[in-house]
């Protein structure tokens, strides 16, 4: 897509000097699927060292996944530790949430760090609850069908982002076209609002 801007997930695979050499922006963090790879202290140390890099715009994906075997207590401990780093550096967080949207409400009540719920797949009630705390919901390939048509239709234009995630066969242009249709706005209006929302959340202007 012309003039496309992306944030890629670098996990914790690159050191700070490598991050500085990138020609694109990234998020960094320890995904709940891979918590066994690092101790909490190592995780926090690595994020802390790299968070000040000009290319690191967010902390994530971090979160809670109730569909995996890792205990919720352990997942929460890692999430809280990484959230503290995000708060220290005033970075938004990109949240991985599976069957766990309500788990984030206590955190949302006491933090000012923006939460972006990656590949939001919840229902209207869950979306309404999260949006009370000025979260942003990110939608991807699911809107190309009818799965989330009604949901996105009722989400305010300034409360969501669009993404492809790892769906390489899906074009971000197609997702923009579909979102434009669902919201009943022209593509230019959608692009302008998403850019404004992005600038607000990531403090790029």
C-alpha positions as CSV (number, residue, x, y, z in Angstrom):
1,X,0.0,0.0,0.0
2,X,1.4,3.4,-1.0
3,X,2.9,5.3,1.9
4,X,2.2,2.3,4.2
5,X,3.6,2.6,7.7
6,X,4.1,-0.5,9.8
7,X,5.2,-1.5,13.3
8,X,6.7,-5.0,13.3
9,X,7.2,-7.1,16.3
10,X,10.9,-7.6,17.0
11,X,10.2,-9.7,20.1
12,X,13.5,-9.6,22.1
13,X,15.7,-11.0,19.3
14,X,17.7,-7.9,18.5
15,X,20.0,-5.9,20.7
16,X,19.9,-2.1,20.9
17,X,22.5,-1.5,18.2
18,X,20.7,-3.8,15.8
19,X,17.4,-2.0,16.6
20,X,19.0,1.3,15.8
21,X,20.0,0.1,12.3
22,X,16.4,-0.8,11.3
23,X,14.7,1.2,8.6
24,X,11.3,0.5,10.2
25,X,9.6,0.8,13.6
26,X,9.1,-2.0,16.0
27,X,7.6,-3.2,19.2
28,X,9.6,-5.2,21.7
29,X,8.5,-7.5,24.4
30,X,8.1,-11.1,25.6
31,X,5.0,-12.8,24.1
32,X,3.1,-15.0,26.5
33,X,3.8,-18.0,24.3
34,X,7.6,-17.7,24.9
35,X,7.9,-16.8,28.5
36,X,10.0,-19.9,29.2
37,X,12.8,-18.4,27.1
38,X,13.8,-15.8,29.6
39,X,13.5,-15.0,33.3
40,X,11.5,-12.0,34.3
41,X,14.7,-10.2,35.3
42,X,16.4,-10.9,32.0
43,X,13.2,-9.9,30.1
44,X,13.0,-6.6,32.0
45,X,16.7,-5.8,31.6
46,X,16.6,-6.4,27.8
47,X,13.5,-4.3,27.3
48,X,14.9,-1.5,29.5
49,X,18.1,-1.4,27.5
50,X,16.3,-1.2,24.2
51,X,13.3,0.9,25.0
52,X,15.0,4.2,24.4
53,X,15.9,3.2,20.8
54,X,14.3,5.6,18.3
55,X,12.9,2.7,16.4
56,X,11.1,1.2,19.4
57,X,7.6,2.7,19.5
58,X,5.8,0.2,21.7
59,X,6.2,-2.6,24.2
60,X,4.6,-5.8,22.9
61,X,3.2,-8.1,22.1
62,X,2.7,-8.8,25.8
63,X,-0.3,-10.2,27.5
64,X,-2.4,-13.1,28.8
65,X,-3.4,-16.1,26.9
66,X,-5.9,-18.4,28.6
67,X,-5.6,-21.0,25.7
68,X,-2.1,-22.0,26.6
69,X,-0.8,-24.2,29.5
70,X,1.4,-21.5,31.1
71,X,-0.2,-20.6,34.4
72,X,-2.1,-17.3,34.5
73,X,-0.1,-16.2,37.6
74,X,3.1,-16.5,35.7
75,X,1.7,-14.7,32.7
76,X,0.5,-11.9,34.9
77,X,3.9,-11.6,36.6
78,X,5.6,-11.2,33.2
79,X,2.9,-8.8,31.9
80,X,3.1,-6.6,35.0
81,X,6.9,-6.5,34.8
82,X,6.9,-5.4,31.2
83,X,4.0,-3.0,31.8
84,X,6.2,-1.2,34.4
85,X,8.9,-0.7,31.8
86,X,6.3,0.7,29.4
87,X,5.1,3.1,32.1
88,X,8.7,4.2,32.8
89,X,9.4,5.0,29.2
90,X,5.8,6.2,28.4
91,X,5.4,3.6,25.6
92,X,2.1,2.2,24.4
93,X,1.7,-1.5,24.8
94,X,0.5,-3.9,22.2
95,X,-1.6,-6.5,24.0
96,X,-2.0,-10.2,23.1
97,X,-5.2,-11.3,24.7
98,X,-7.0,-14.7,24.3
99,X,-10.1,-15.3,26.4
100,X,-8.7,-12.8,28.8
101,X,-10.1,-9.3,28.0
102,X,-11.6,-8.9,31.5
103,X,-8.2,-9.7,33.1
104,X,-6.9,-6.3,31.8
105,X,-9.5,-4.1,33.4
106,X,-7.7,-3.8,36.7
107,X,-4.5,-2.7,34.9
108,X,-6.5,-0.2,32.8
109,X,-7.9,1.4,35.8
110,X,-4.5,2.4,37.2
111,X,-2.3,3.1,34.2
112,X,-2.1,5.9,31.7
113,X,-0.1,3.9,29.2
114,X,-2.2,3.4,26.0
115,X,-3.3,-0.2,25.4
116,X,-3.7,-1.5,21.9
117,X,-5.5,-4.9,21.7
118,X,-3.9,-6.7,18.8
119,X,-6.2,-8.7,16.5
120,X,-9.2,-8.0,18.7
121,X,-11.6,-10.9,18.5
122,X,-14.0,-10.1,21.3
123,X,-17.7,-9.2,21.4
124,X,-19.5,-5.9,21.5
125,X,-19.8,-6.0,25.3
126,X,-16.1,-6.6,25.8
127,X,-15.2,-3.9,23.3
128,X,-17.5,-1.4,25.1
129,X,-15.9,-2.2,28.4
130,X,-12.3,-1.8,27.1
131,X,-13.1,1.4,25.3
132,X,-14.2,3.0,28.5
133,X,-10.5,3.2,29.3
134,X,-9.5,4.8,26.0
135,X,-8.0,1.6,24.6
136,X,-7.6,1.1,20.9
137,X,-8.7,-2.1,19.2
138,X,-6.8,-3.4,16.2
139,X,-8.6,-5.4,13.5
140,X,-7.2,-7.5,10.7
141,X,-8.3,-10.2,8.3
142,X,-11.5,-11.1,10.3
143,X,-13.2,-8.0,9.0
144,X,-12.9,-9.3,5.4
145,X,-15.7,-11.7,6.2
146,X,-18.8,-11.2,8.3
147,X,-17.3,-12.2,11.6
148,X,-16.7,-8.7,12.9
149,X,-18.8,-6.6,10.6
150,X,-21.3,-5.5,13.3
151,X,-18.6,-5.1,15.9
152,X,-16.4,-2.7,13.8
153,X,-19.5,-0.9,12.6
154,X,-20.2,0.3,16.1
155,X,-16.6,1.1,17.1
156,X,-15.9,4.9,17.0
157,X,-13.7,5.9,14.1
158,X,-11.0,7.2,16.5
159,X,-10.8,3.9,18.5
160,X,-9.3,1.4,16.2
161,X,-6.3,0.5,14.1
162,X,-6.0,-1.9,11.1
163,X,-3.4,-4.6,10.6
164,X,-2.4,-7.7,8.7
165,X,-0.5,-9.4,11.5
166,X,1.2,-12.5,10.0
167,X,-1.5,-13.1,7.3
168,X,0.9,-12.7,4.4
169,X,-1.8,-13.5,1.8
170,X,-3.9,-10.6,3.0
171,X,-3.3,-7.1,1.7
172,X,-3.6,-4.1,4.1
173,X,-5.2,-2.3,1.2
174,X,-8.0,-4.9,1.2
175,X,-8.5,-4.4,4.9
176,X,-8.6,-0.6,4.5
177,X,-11.2,-1.0,1.7
178,X,-13.4,-3.3,3.8
179,X,-13.1,-1.0,6.9
180,X,-14.1,1.9,4.7
181,X,-17.2,0.1,3.6
182,X,-18.1,-1.1,7.1
183,X,-17.7,2.4,8.6
184,X,-19.4,4.1,5.6
185,X,-16.6,6.6,5.1
186,X,-14.4,7.5,2.2
187,X,-10.9,6.0,2.2
188,X,-9.2,9.4,2.6
189,X,-11.3,10.1,5.7
190,X,-10.4,6.7,7.1
191,X,-6.7,7.2,6.4
192,X,-6.7,10.6,7.9
193,X,-8.4,9.5,11.1
194,X,-6.1,6.5,11.5
195,X,-3.0,8.7,11.1
196,X,-4.3,11.1,13.6
197,X,-5.1,8.3,16.1
198,X,-1.6,6.9,15.5
199,X,0.1,10.2,16.1
200,X,-1.9,10.7,19.4
201,X,-1.1,7.2,20.7
202,X,2.5,7.0,19.7
203,X,3.3,10.7,20.2
204,X,4.9,11.1,16.8
205,X,3.8,14.7,16.2
